[in-house]
Amino acid sequence: MEGLKKYQKMMFVFLAVIVIITLISSGERYRVERNNTGVDLIIDYKSLQSLVDIRESEGIQFFNELKSAGLNGVAVYENNVETLITEGKAHLLTGEDIDRLKFVTGNVTPVIEYIGKNYDLKGGAVLISDDNGVIDKLKTLAGDWKERYNTSYNKINGQAVIYFPDWKDSYLNLSVGFDRNMVSVLEGMNLKVIPRVSNNLPLEKSIPAWLNPDYIIFEGQEVTGYPGDLDNTVSFMQEENIKFGMIEPFIAYQKGAVDLAHRLNYDVIRVHSIQQEEMAKYSLNKVVNRYLRAVRERNVRILYLKPVIKESVPEKDLLQVNRLFIKTLSAKLVKSGYQPGKATPFNHFKTSRPLLILTGIGVILGFILLLTYLFPHLDIKLILYSGIIMVGGDLILTFLLPETLFRQLLALGASIVFPVLAVISQLLAGDSSQNLMVRYVKTTCITLIGALFVVTSLARTSFLLKVDQFRGVKISFLLPLLIIVYYYIREYIYGDKKLNWMTEIANIMDKNIKVKHIFYTGLLVLGGLVYIGRTGNYPFLPVPPWELILRERLEKLLYVRPRFKEFLIGHPFLYLGLFLKNRVKPGVMYLIIVVLASIGQVTVINTFGHTHTPLIISLIRVVHGLWLGLLIGIILAIACKWVYNKFIRPFHN
């Protein structure tokens, strides 16, 4: 046993050396995040149309006021066929419409006569315009529409005529380009114009040369070119140096967005927005804090604003309310160290291959250490030889596997190995004579080694932008607990007796089921569902209202809120478990404490798996969890000691 401990100490030393090298070499992500502080505040023009018209003097004054408050740009939409008809710049005629015209007026113009002779309007329709700007645009679109919708284009007596042989009402949404006059007015106020583009025209036909945008935010449920013409979209955006404004998927999932981001080599800027319906429900302060949180905690750099439009606010006061909203948000961004008006993509970075290989060796070393605790009676030389083979496998897989998959596997391995190693080595197999506080800190330090390896494994621009993400979150939450439970049952419940799982399962199957068994099983299932249901990139259990309120309070008090599973569950029970070790008889109750303590360590490492969260924010979050959890743990330990001395100890004397 002494020989085994000697090997364990040696491996911890080697692990420490790898950690030091990794720390020195892996600061690039922090520097990239720290140096990207520009944030754009842009507003949705379509949502504002109910309040102002940019073509009128009131509208210009409105936008000037918002600009002085901190607005940087305006998101504008393409006009469509319906817009042309509504504004009287074009007319849509079916066969019934033409018959009605003939009957009412008795006049048959050359255009109507031409349509009647040349087109079958039983299921079709014609779009007519005599507006010179619209005629030019329709002529440009004619070829693409012919290919997509089998249309035909003619110019009769100075009017453009486009025939749709199979008219559908959905064609009213067909894009016909941007309003150049409106764009000129906005640019005259030094506001960025950000086009919202739908997927019904190739980009080169949607984005005219005079628009020259910094970035595009796509409209609808898919990006332009999806699914079969993304190459064309990529070529145009790269040639024109247009960046991709990628909406956060939980706000609006767009098909093809991830593929496009990869193809654009991550020239991507993350976008956050709040729906207009939500704006009506939230207080101004809540809206501002949500936008600020998106920038600070999720590396968002474009804030897509919807105007404040509430029934409780008189129309004459809406300008001042929206001005206050933007001014407050802009001021809070500046106070937090950001610069409104200068959004740019993050600089490209990624872990070098040698550092990635070293990270793999670190994870393998942690795994070997864990094996020495899980299987202490195995020949140590066999374990070490296995480790050498795994290191060779690490070197080979670095070159054979796709880079993204290799990084994800390394991160998953670290997220499973190190929380288990921390809990077993310090709480279950640790030296009880050591200072309680030292063991508390050492436990989380071992977990943080794993967190460092997760960060290094996923240190690449695609993960920072959440174009790629950490996989296997639910496995990393569940498997460590199962391994720890196995170790506890084997070492503490069975001790020197041989553990035969098949025999034990057979014994359990033969037991008489009592009400308490059903109750305990129900609690276990419910706890497991809540635990798993609240984890992952897309948890299926919602956050209760009381927790949302508490989150906001903690965030206001601490700047970055700690995670509930750390400071309310994991860390307090870690301290309590360390305190009670050798004070209580190992059993089911102590196992529950161990499992709850393990949840904290698993959550710590998962915190750093949120790669779109800045490193400094994750670190602050973990530190807050540690000290708050320690305070609660001390209170729990004192309470347990008091209960024991007051109610239990007297009966043992």
C-alpha atoms as one frame of an Amber mdcrd trajectory, in Angstrom:
protein
   0.000   0.000   0.000   2.873   2.350   0.801   4.350   1.636  -2.634   1.024
   2.525  -4.246   0.885   5.839  -2.373   4.404   6.623  -3.556   3.347   6.084
  -7.188   0.229   8.208  -6.622   2.337  11.086  -5.287   4.688  10.825  -8.256
   1.752  10.933 -10.680   0.290  13.969  -8.918   3.683  15.691  -9.336   3.766
  14.879 -13.072   0.190  16.120 -13.335   1.175  19.380 -11.631   3.998  19.889
 -14.159   1.564  19.403 -17.070  -0.863  21.846 -15.436   1.836  24.526 -15.134
   2.865  24.120 -18.794  -0.767  24.160 -19.910  -1.522  27.286 -17.889   1.436
  29.166 -19.338   0.620  28.114 -22.895  -3.172  28.421 -22.946  -3.858  32.088
 -22.235  -4.770  32.943 -25.831  -8.519  32.518 -25.331  -8.500  34.927 -22.390
  -6.568  37.515 -24.428  -8.952  37.151 -27.381 -12.000  37.644 -25.135 -10.439
  40.551 -23.246  -9.525  42.435 -26.433 -12.924  42.152 -28.129 -15.002  44.803
 -26.392 -16.978  46.371 -29.254 -20.774  45.984 -29.146 -23.316  47.175 -31.710
 -26.745  48.405 -30.642 -29.055  48.075 -33.626 -32.818  48.485 -33.757 -35.419
  46.693 -35.845 -36.954  49.160 -38.309 -40.024  47.045 -39.039 -40.988  47.121
 -35.341 -40.608  50.911 -35.348 -42.853  51.509 -38.351 -45.951  51.695 -36.166
 -44.316  54.639 -34.370 -42.441  56.587 -37.058 -41.838  56.846 -40.792 -38.206
  57.488 -41.654 -39.290  59.481 -44.704 -40.942  62.124 -42.534 -39.220  64.789
 -40.439 -40.588  63.293 -37.195 -39.012  59.971 -38.093 -35.626  61.578 -38.780
 -35.790  63.405 -35.444 -36.731  60.145 -33.702 -33.686  58.324 -35.100 -31.377
  61.249 -34.347 -32.548  61.146 -30.737 -31.891  57.405 -30.515 -28.463  57.838
 -32.097 -27.518  60.473 -29.546 -28.576  57.969 -26.841 -26.175  55.328 -28.199
 -27.896  53.594 -31.131 -25.385  52.401 -33.752 -27.480  50.958 -36.528 -30.823
  49.974 -37.992 -31.868  46.558 -39.300 -33.856  46.956 -42.509 -35.832  44.424
 -44.486 -36.184  43.851 -48.187 -39.347  45.158 -49.788 -41.522  42.390 -51.167
 -44.337  42.058 -53.691 -46.922  42.848 -51.023 -45.042  46.059 -50.098 -45.101
  47.216 -53.742 -48.843  46.583 -53.968 -49.574  48.276 -50.616 -47.569  51.364
 -51.609 -49.267  51.522 -55.020 -46.032  50.919 -56.950 -47.376  47.725 -58.538
 -50.680  45.920 -59.153 -51.490  42.238 -59.016 -54.205  41.059 -61.410 -55.914
  37.701 -61.743 -58.328  36.661 -64.493 -61.268  37.721 -62.310 -59.681  41.136
 -61.742 -59.291  41.706 -65.491 -62.898  40.619 -66.207 -64.071  43.030 -63.498
 -62.044  45.875 -65.035 -63.522  45.225 -68.474 -67.042  45.130 -67.038 -66.713
  48.277 -64.884 -64.730  50.530 -67.228 -65.473  49.061 -70.635 -61.929  50.126
 -71.469 -59.342  47.650 -72.641 -55.840  49.129 -72.435 -53.068  47.731 -74.634
 -51.526  46.097 -71.564 -54.804  44.404 -70.543 -55.403  43.316 -74.111 -51.892
  41.829 -74.316 -52.397  39.968 -71.035 -55.760  38.581 -72.149 -54.319  37.256
 -75.411 -51.012  35.840 -74.138 -51.570  34.541 -70.609 -53.801  31.895 -69.074
 -55.045  33.448 -65.852 -57.262  30.631 -64.595 -54.694  29.683 -61.970 -52.200
  32.405 -62.685 -51.713  36.135 -62.117 -49.720  39.069 -63.471 -47.714  41.719
 -61.627 -47.757  45.112 -63.383 -45.756  48.251 -62.587 -45.077  51.579 -64.293
 -42.655  52.788 -61.579 -39.193  53.166 -63.145 -37.325  51.972 -60.035 -39.586
  48.937 -59.696 -39.306  48.173 -63.435 -35.522  48.072 -63.184 -35.703  45.794
 -60.163 -38.232  43.418 -61.746 -36.091  43.206 -64.872 -33.115  42.201 -62.668
 -35.192  39.556 -60.886 -36.840  38.166 -64.015 -34.200  35.522 -64.758 -34.095
  34.129 -61.242 -37.902  34.122 -60.922 -38.207  32.357 -64.263 -35.914  29.608
 -63.009 -37.662  29.257 -59.658 -41.320  30.005 -60.434 -41.568  29.606 -64.239
 -42.468  33.300 -64.699 -42.124  35.329 -67.891 -41.205  39.018 -68.188 -42.306
  41.583 -70.758 -42.395  45.337 -71.049 -45.589  46.645 -72.681 -46.237  50.342
 -73.305 -43.660  51.351 -70.698 -45.027  48.963 -68.066 -43.323  45.854 -66.683
 -45.459  42.735 -66.780 -44.460  39.540 -64.935 -46.680  36.507 -65.435 -46.991
  33.797 -62.756 -48.617  30.735 -64.394 -49.281  29.129 -60.978 -49.891  31.960
 -58.532 -49.656  31.321 -54.775 -50.331  33.807 -52.001 -46.892  32.984 -50.544
 -45.406  34.797 -53.565 -46.482  38.058 -51.922 -43.395  37.590 -49.729 -40.990
  37.457 -52.670 -38.187  39.968 -52.176 -37.823  42.888 -54.539 -34.861  44.618
 -52.904 -34.140  47.360 -50.399 -35.512  50.904 -50.360 -32.508  52.936 -51.475
 -33.977  56.272 -50.378 -34.603  55.017 -46.843 -31.096  53.553 -46.643 -29.625
  56.889 -47.808 -31.477  58.745 -45.056 -30.206  56.350 -42.380 -26.651  56.483
 -43.666 -26.907  60.282 -43.721 -27.387  60.081 -39.939 -24.203  57.954 -39.675
 -26.190  54.875 -38.699 -25.102  51.437 -39.869 -27.638  49.735 -42.107 -27.856
  46.000 -41.474 -29.837  44.029 -44.066 -32.251  41.278 -43.014 -32.207  38.851
 -45.927 -34.582  35.939 -46.568 -33.868  32.771 -48.479 -35.685  33.431 -51.746
 -32.921  35.094 -53.782 -29.172  34.550 -54.102 -27.259  37.085 -52.022 -25.699
  38.786 -55.037 -29.219  39.698 -56.167 -30.483  40.637 -52.709 -27.529  42.825
 -51.663 -26.850  45.665 -54.124 -23.363  47.169 -54.348 -24.575  50.501 -52.942
 -25.672  48.861 -49.666 -22.167  47.650 -48.663 -23.096  46.248 -45.193 -20.622
  45.260 -42.460 -22.665  42.159 -41.677 -25.915  40.379 -42.512 -28.569  38.986
 -40.191 -30.708  36.468 -42.027 -34.481  36.533 -41.741 -36.709  33.495 -41.324
 -35.953  29.903 -40.380 -32.987  29.347 -42.706 -29.991  31.215 -44.062 -29.798
  32.227 -47.693 -28.617  29.362 -49.879 -29.784  26.587 -47.562 -29.738  23.719
 -48.318 -28.149  23.434 -51.747 -26.513  26.770 -52.531 -24.466  27.693 -49.466
 -21.276  27.794 -51.557 -22.673  30.759 -53.470 -23.584  32.533 -50.203 -20.106
  31.936 -48.787 -18.369  33.179 -51.960 -20.389  36.388 -52.050 -19.897  37.173
 -48.342 -16.152  36.547 -48.527 -15.705  38.579 -51.709 -17.654  41.506 -50.251
 -16.093  41.100 -46.769 -19.527  40.756 -45.154 -19.662  39.138 -41.711 -22.368
  36.787 -40.472 -24.579  38.041 -37.646 -25.540  34.693 -36.080 -28.636  34.788
 -33.873 -28.314  32.736 -30.697 -30.026  29.396 -31.465 -32.278  29.484 -28.396
 -33.669  32.808 -29.655 -34.194  31.746 -33.276 -32.792  28.539 -34.744 -31.918
  28.986 -38.418 -31.173  25.983 -40.613 -27.773  26.127 -42.243 -26.396  28.686
 -39.768 -23.796  26.359 -38.213 -22.650  25.074 -41.611 -22.364  28.643 -42.920
 -20.338  29.710 -39.871 -17.869  26.863 -40.458 -17.520  27.710 -44.138 -16.950
  31.385 -43.369 -14.042  30.383 -41.113 -15.875  31.788 -38.081 -16.162  35.391
 -39.301 -19.227  35.442 -37.082 -20.694  37.897 -34.590 -23.200  36.526 -32.077
 -26.594  38.271 -31.932 -29.073  38.480 -29.059 -32.626  39.752 -29.317 -35.813
  39.961 -27.275 -39.157  39.334 -28.953 -41.580  42.254 -29.155 -44.122  40.365
 -27.008 -41.520  39.939 -24.260 -40.609  43.627 -24.431 -44.203  44.452 -23.498
 -44.030  42.187 -20.409 -40.629  43.134 -18.989 -39.638  46.187 -17.013 -37.051
  48.480 -18.591 -34.476  47.406 -16.022 -35.062  43.707 -16.741 -34.683  44.254
 -20.496 -31.419  46.170 -20.033 -30.011  43.516 -17.680 -30.891  40.706 -20.070
 -29.069  42.394 -22.957 -26.111  43.175 -20.705 -25.963  39.561 -19.519 -25.860
  38.343 -23.122 -22.757  40.463 -23.763 -21.025  39.768 -20.492 -21.768  36.049
 -20.113 -22.253  34.707 -23.662 -19.832  36.707 -25.841 -22.674  38.379 -27.764
 -21.505  41.469 -29.652 -24.645  42.556 -31.545 -27.659  43.583 -29.475 -30.705
  43.476 -31.726 -33.153  45.844 -30.070 -36.919  45.989 -30.340 -38.546  49.277
 -29.363 -40.406  49.716 -26.096 -44.080  49.785 -27.112 -46.471  49.463 -24.186
 -50.135  50.312 -23.787 -49.322  51.903 -20.437 -46.993  54.431 -22.127 -48.710
  57.280 -24.052 -47.618  57.531 -27.684 -46.172  61.018 -27.143 -43.839  59.628
 -24.461 -42.574  56.617 -26.442 -39.668  58.555 -27.946 -38.342  59.493 -24.513
 -38.906  55.977 -23.129 -36.945  54.401 -26.008 -34.261  57.049 -25.749 -33.917
  56.268 -22.014 -33.809  52.515 -22.771 -30.930  52.848 -25.248 -29.089  55.434
 -23.159 -29.268  53.237 -20.045 -28.102  50.137 -21.930 -25.248  52.030 -23.603
 -24.101  53.520 -20.285 -24.110  50.117 -18.554 -22.083  48.609 -21.389 -19.471
  51.353 -21.066 -19.411  50.903 -17.293 -18.785  47.163 -17.786 -15.802  47.877
 -20.067 -17.425  47.577 -23.511 -17.442  50.032 -26.416 -20.815  50.555 -28.135
 -20.552  50.895 -31.900 -17.553  48.719 -32.809 -18.690  45.091 -33.105 -16.139
  42.838 -34.806 -15.628  39.056 -34.961 -13.311  37.487 -32.398  -9.729  36.950
 -33.541  -9.100  33.392 -34.640  -7.237  31.161 -32.187  -6.859  27.496 -31.301
  -4.749  25.235 -29.116  -1.584  24.093 -30.864  -1.254  20.382 -31.612   1.643
  19.854 -29.120  -0.417  21.457 -26.347  -3.429  19.354 -27.327  -1.274  16.203
 -27.099   0.029  17.329 -23.689  -3.556  17.904 -22.542  -4.392  14.368 -23.621
  -1.456  13.053 -21.572  -2.746  15.029 -18.584  -6.214  13.454 -18.914  -4.639
   9.984 -19.234  -2.496  10.623 -16.151  -5.619  11.595 -14.227  -7.305   8.403
 -15.429  -4.345   6.257 -14.318  -4.452   7.909 -10.893  -8.159   7.153 -10.696
  -7.518   3.501 -11.561  -5.106   3.220  -8.620  -7.983   4.192  -6.318 -10.671
   2.142  -8.051  -8.528  -0.999  -8.352  -5.833  -0.746  -5.647  -5.068  -4.477
  -5.774  -4.137  -4.444  -9.452  -0.424  -4.649 -10.261   0.765  -1.023 -10.450
   3.097  -1.928 -13.303   0.144  -3.194 -15.332  -1.633   0.111 -14.759   1.460
   2.093 -15.756   1.979   0.000 -18.915  -1.678   0.604 -19.780  -1.050   4.319
 -19.370   1.906   4.188 -21.776  -0.306   2.448 -24.350  -2.990   5.131 -23.880
  -0.414   7.892 -24.411   0.526   6.215 -27.695  -3.153   6.111 -28.584  -3.411
   9.833 -27.753  -0.607  10.603 -30.224  -2.188   8.492 -32.969  -5.761   9.774
 -32.461  -4.545  13.382 -32.574  -3.718  12.817 -36.238  -6.414  10.283 -37.190
  -9.607  11.742 -35.706 -11.295  14.925 -36.963  -9.950  17.773 -34.854 -13.331
  18.809 -33.457 -14.196  15.259 -32.402 -10.787  14.752 -30.762 -11.192  17.972
 -28.786 -14.682  16.983 -27.665 -13.501  13.519 -26.567 -10.626  15.022 -24.550
 -13.002  17.443 -22.841 -15.491  14.670 -22.087 -12.734  12.479 -20.632 -11.503
  15.293 -18.370 -15.044  16.110 -17.237 -15.594  12.502 -16.127 -12.183  11.621
 -14.659 -11.312  14.616 -12.481 -14.507  15.130 -10.425 -14.385  11.406  -9.575
 -10.671  11.611  -8.730 -11.298  14.682  -6.556 -14.118  13.128  -4.519 -12.508
   9.689  -4.093  -8.975  10.916  -3.332 -10.001  13.646  -0.868 -13.407  12.777
   0.568 -13.576   8.978   0.493  -9.939   7.798   0.501  -8.302  10.977   1.776
  -6.300  11.467   4.934  -8.793  12.455   7.654  -6.013  13.892   9.792  -5.491
  16.735   7.313  -7.039  20.114   8.025 -10.696  20.209   6.976 -10.285  23.440
   5.010  -7.211  22.096   3.207  -9.129  19.022   2.040 -12.067  21.216   0.938
  -9.761  23.357  -1.215  -7.749  20.379  -2.528 -10.944  18.669  -3.720 -11.945
  21.599  -5.912  -8.353  22.172  -7.066  -8.236  18.634  -8.498 -11.553  19.283
 -10.244 -10.184  22.582 -11.567  -7.264  20.690 -13.137  -9.875  18.841 -15.158
 -11.563  22.174 -15.910  -8.260  23.516 -17.236  -7.967  20.507 -19.538 -11.554
  21.082 -20.730 -10.733  24.726 -21.480  -7.528  23.785 -23.318  -9.256  21.020
 -25.289 -12.023  23.360 -26.453  -9.792  26.395 -26.992 -10.776  27.273 -30.547
 -12.818  30.077 -32.090 -15.634  27.737 -33.135 -16.254  26.704 -29.509 -16.056
  30.279 -28.214 -18.820  31.209 -30.703 -20.785  28.029 -29.867 -20.662  27.016
 -33.506 -19.148  23.832 -32.074 -19.914  22.856 -28.510 -19.048  20.478 -25.701
 -20.781  17.143 -26.299 -21.895  14.536 -23.803 -23.033  16.938 -21.080 -25.568
  14.524 -19.602 -23.001  11.687 -19.626 -20.515  13.928 -17.801 -23.175  14.714
 -15.182 -24.315  11.133 -14.612 -21.321   8.817 -15.102 -19.083  10.368 -12.377
 -21.867   9.882  -9.828 -22.286   6.233 -10.820 -18.534   5.583 -10.483 -18.447
   7.265  -7.064 -21.480   5.262  -5.881 -19.789   2.053  -7.080 -16.594   2.936
  -5.170 -18.548   3.825  -2.017 -20.589   0.614  -2.020 -17.528  -1.502  -2.644
 -15.277   0.164  -0.048 -17.705   1.267   2.665 -20.697  -1.062   2.481 -18.912
  -4.333   1.601 -15.384  -3.571   2.787 -13.282  -6.730   2.635 -16.187  -8.863
   1.388 -16.200  -9.666  -2.304 -18.828  -7.637  -4.161 -20.803  -9.797  -6.591
 -23.222  -7.579  -8.463 -25.223 -10.438  -9.989 -25.823 -11.990  -6.577 -26.812
  -8.657  -5.072 -29.227  -7.909  -7.907 -30.785 -11.351  -7.470 -31.185 -10.705
  -3.704 -32.829  -7.352  -4.394 -35.245  -8.974  -6.857 -36.280 -11.481  -4.144
 -37.021  -8.823  -1.513 -40.572  -7.994  -0.459 -41.493  -4.508  -1.648 -42.706
  -2.171   1.089 -44.292   1.281   0.869 -41.031   2.882   1.984 -39.218   1.219
  -0.920 -41.714   2.719  -3.368 -41.350   6.093  -1.649 -37.532   6.025  -1.766
 -37.566   4.848  -5.386 -39.962   7.662  -6.298 -37.712  10.226  -4.625 -34.670
   8.789  -6.424 -36.405   8.880  -9.813 -37.728  12.411  -9.219 -34.311  13.651
  -8.087 -32.651  12.025 -11.094 -35.159  13.568 -13.504 -34.658  17.042 -12.011
 -30.872  16.607 -12.020 -30.658  15.409 -15.624 -33.552  17.586 -16.806 -31.781
  20.761 -15.718 -28.492  19.887 -17.439 -27.278  20.094 -21.009 -27.319  22.739
 -23.721 -31.103  22.502 -24.026 -32.566  21.396 -20.648 -36.149  20.143 -20.828
 -37.159  21.368 -17.353 -37.870  25.109 -17.082 -36.368  27.344 -14.418 -39.014
  28.120 -11.726 -39.958  31.794 -11.137 -38.531  31.897  -7.602 -35.141  30.785
  -8.929 -35.195  33.486 -11.623 -35.822  36.119  -8.935 -33.012  34.751  -6.761
 -30.675  34.664  -9.768 -31.307  38.349 -10.449 -30.708  39.260  -6.804 -27.444
  37.314  -6.672 -26.285  38.798  -9.956 -27.002  42.314  -8.702 -25.146  41.619
  -5.470 -22.173  39.616  -6.791 -21.909  40.785 -10.459 -21.779  37.108 -11.524
 -24.154  34.681  -9.866 -22.820  31.303  -8.675 -24.547  28.114  -9.804 -27.179
  26.717  -7.456 -25.869  23.149  -7.735 -22.515  24.412  -6.469 -23.184  26.832
  -3.619 -26.521  25.430  -2.362 -25.890  21.704  -2.822 -22.433  20.510  -3.830
 -20.005  22.597  -1.779 -22.016  22.681   1.479 -22.360  18.886   1.418 -18.694
  18.497   0.499 -17.729  20.368   3.658 -20.319  18.441   5.668 -19.065  15.136
   4.238 -15.473  15.991   5.135 -16.613  17.034   8.619 -18.636  13.856   9.241
 -16.052  11.429   7.886 -15.013   9.037  10.669 -17.674  10.669  12.867 -20.579
   8.689  11.459 -20.974   5.079  10.433 -20.849   4.656   6.636 -24.304   3.923
   5.304 -27.055   5.147   3.011 -27.293   8.608   4.640 -23.579   9.282   4.255
 -23.752   7.982   0.669 -26.436  10.593  -0.053 -24.116  13.283   1.351 -21.277
  12.007  -0.855 -23.488  12.061  -3.972 -24.662  15.612  -3.231 -21.049  16.683
  -2.665 -20.079  15.096  -5.993 -22.742  17.125  -7.824 -20.833  20.284  -6.897
 -17.577  19.003  -8.412 -19.322  17.820 -11.577 -20.980  21.233 -11.922 -17.683
  23.097 -11.451 -16.127  21.343 -14.425 -19.335  21.740 -16.453 -19.183  25.499
 -15.846 -16.007  25.637 -17.914 -17.656  23.514 -20.605 -19.798  26.562 -21.445
 -17.215  27.754 -23.948 -19.251  30.763 -25.087 -18.992  32.143 -21.547 -15.846
  34.240 -20.993 -13.207  32.483 -18.902 -13.065  35.242 -16.306 -16.847  34.986
 -15.776 -16.649  31.203 -15.277 -13.790  31.657 -12.805 -15.651  34.319 -10.807
 -18.747  32.101 -10.793 -16.792  29.158  -9.358 -15.056  31.304  -6.716 -18.413
  32.704  -5.547 -19.769  29.156  -5.369 -16.803  28.037  -3.270 -16.963  30.681
  -0.560 -20.740  30.759  -0.361 -20.874  26.956  -0.280 -18.209  26.922   2.429
 -20.260  29.280   4.618 -23.388  27.165   4.202 -21.350  23.996   4.803 -19.937
  25.377   8.068 -23.482  26.242   9.187 -24.622  22.695   8.309 -21.703  21.179
  10.214 -22.415  23.327  13.289 -26.109  22.430  13.087 -25.314  18.699  12.849
 -22.945  18.931  15.830 -25.571  20.796  17.876 -28.317  18.290  17.019 -25.997
  15.412  17.926 -24.948  16.952  21.264 -28.491  18.028  22.141 -30.630  15.091
  21.069 -28.529  12.039  20.165 -25.494  11.965  22.422 -27.486  11.965  25.713
 -29.142   8.671  24.715 -25.753   7.034  24.122 -24.428   7.919  27.596
